[in-house]
Amino acid sequence: MEYYLPILAFHIVAVMSWMALVFYMPRLFVYHVENKDKKDFTDVVKIQERKIYKVIGFPAMLATIISGITLIVLNPAFLSQGWMHGKIFVLLLMIIYTLSLEKHRKKLENDIYEKNGQWYRAYNELPTLYGILIVTF
């Protein structure tokens, strides 16, 4: 338990970095699809999308998961709490959402425009809902 607080601090920082991805990436998608006729612009956005996913967001998601599991291993009593089961369920939804961002990113990287800006604006609301549920469980 002597390492619990530093691991918890790391976990919180990892969560914050992961949230940067899930809140900002769909906004980049909006800019991308609404400016698809401006190649110079979309080339820059493609770089931003790739870097925020591969360099910041996905590694932060993995760090969040690993540090979260570590916290549970250090305090397994959490698993007997109903709120933890709810938190883990919503966490799984957030992981699926994150992986879906990569699917959309790859399509946009290949100039496949299946969704419009309105759709991505609406899709951008899901992590807010998930975040509220995770924090309130």
C-alpha positions in Angstrom: 0.0 0.0 0.0 3.0 2.4 0.3 2.9 2.8 -3.5 -0.8 3.3 -3.7 -0.9 7.2 -3.7 1.9 7.6 -6.4 0.1 5.0 -8.6 -3.2 6.8 -8.0 -1.6 10.1 -9.0 -0.1 8.4 -12.2 -3.6 6.9 -12.9 -5.2 10.4 -12.7 -2.6 11.9 -15.0 -3.1 9.0 -17.5 -6.9 9.5 -17.4 -6.5 13.2 -18.1 -4.2 12.5 -21.1 -6.7 9.8 -22.4 -9.5 12.3 -22.1 -7.5 14.8 -24.3 -7.8 12.2 -27.0 -11.5 11.4 -26.6 -12.6 15.0 -26.4 -10.3 16.5 -29.1 -10.1 13.8 -31.8 -13.8 14.0 -32.9 -13.4 17.8 -33.1 -10.4 17.3 -35.4 -12.7 15.0 -37.4 -15.3 17.8 -37.7 -12.6 20.1 -39.1 -11.3 17.4 -41.4 -14.6 16.5 -43.0 -15.8 20.1 -43.2 -12.6 21.1 -45.1 -12.1 18.0 -47.2 -11.7 20.1 -50.3 -8.7 21.9 -48.8 -5.8 19.3 -49.2 -3.2 21.4 -47.4 -5.5 21.8 -44.4 -6.5 18.1 -44.3 -2.9 17.0 -44.6 -2.1 19.0 -41.4 -5.2 17.7 -39.6 -4.2 14.1 -40.6 -0.9 14.5 -38.8 -2.6 15.9 -35.7 -5.1 13.1 -35.7 -2.4 10.4 -36.0 -0.2 12.0 -33.3 -2.9 12.6 -30.8 -4.1 9.0 -31.2 -0.8 7.1 -31.4 1.5 9.3 -29.3 -0.8 10.6 -26.6 -4.2 9.0 -26.4 -3.7 5.3 -27.0 -0.6 5.1 -24.7 -2.5 7.0 -22.1 -5.5 4.6 -22.3 -3.1 1.7 -21.8 -1.4 3.5 -18.9 -4.9 4.2 -17.4 -5.9 0.5 -17.7 -2.6 -0.8 -16.3 -2.5 1.6 -13.4 -6.2 1.0 -12.7 -5.7 -2.8 -12.5 -2.7 -2.1 -10.3 -4.8 -0.1 -7.9 -7.4 -2.9 -7.8 -4.7 -5.5 -7.1 -3.4 -3.3 -4.2 -6.9 -2.9 -2.9 -9.0 -5.9 -4.1 -11.9 -4.9 -1.8 -12.9 -2.4 -4.6 -14.2 -5.4 -6.6 -16.8 -6.2 -3.9 -18.3 -2.7 -4.4 -21.2 -2.3 -6.8 -20.0 1.1 -7.9 -16.8 -0.5 -9.2 -18.7 -2.9 -11.4 -20.6 0.1 -12.9 -17.3 2.0 -13.4 -15.7 -1.0 -15.1 -18.7 -1.4 -17.4 -18.6 2.2 -18.5 -14.8 2.0 -18.8 -15.3 -0.8 -21.3 -17.6 1.4 -23.3 -14.9 4.2 -23.2 -12.3 1.7 -24.5 -14.6 0.7 -27.4 -15.2 4.4 -28.2 -11.4 5.0 -28.2 -10.8 2.1 -30.6 -13.6 3.4 -32.8 -11.8 6.7 -33.1 -8.9 4.9 -34.7 -11.3 3.2 -37.1 -12.6 6.7 -38.1 -9.1 8.1 -38.2 -7.9 5.5 -40.7 -10.9 6.1 -43.0 -10.3 9.8 -43.0 -6.6 9.3 -43.5 -7.5 7.5 -46.7 -10.0 10.2 -47.7 -13.0 8.0 -47.1 -15.8 10.4 -45.9 -18.7 8.3 -44.6 -19.8 10.8 -41.8 -20.3 14.5 -41.8 -19.4 17.2 -39.3 -22.8 17.0 -37.5 -22.3 13.3 -36.9 -18.9 13.8 -35.4 -20.2 16.7 -33.3 -22.9 14.3 -31.8 -20.3 11.5 -31.5 -18.2 13.9 -29.5 -20.8 13.9 -26.7 -20.4 10.3 -25.8 -17.2 10.6 -23.8 -18.8 13.4 -21.8 -21.6 11.1 -20.8 -19.2 8.2 -20.1 -17.0 10.6 -18.0 -20.0 11.7 -15.9 -21.0 8.1 -15.3 -17.5 6.9 -14.4 -17.0 9.8 -12.0 -20.4 9.4 -10.4 -20.2 5.6 -9.9 
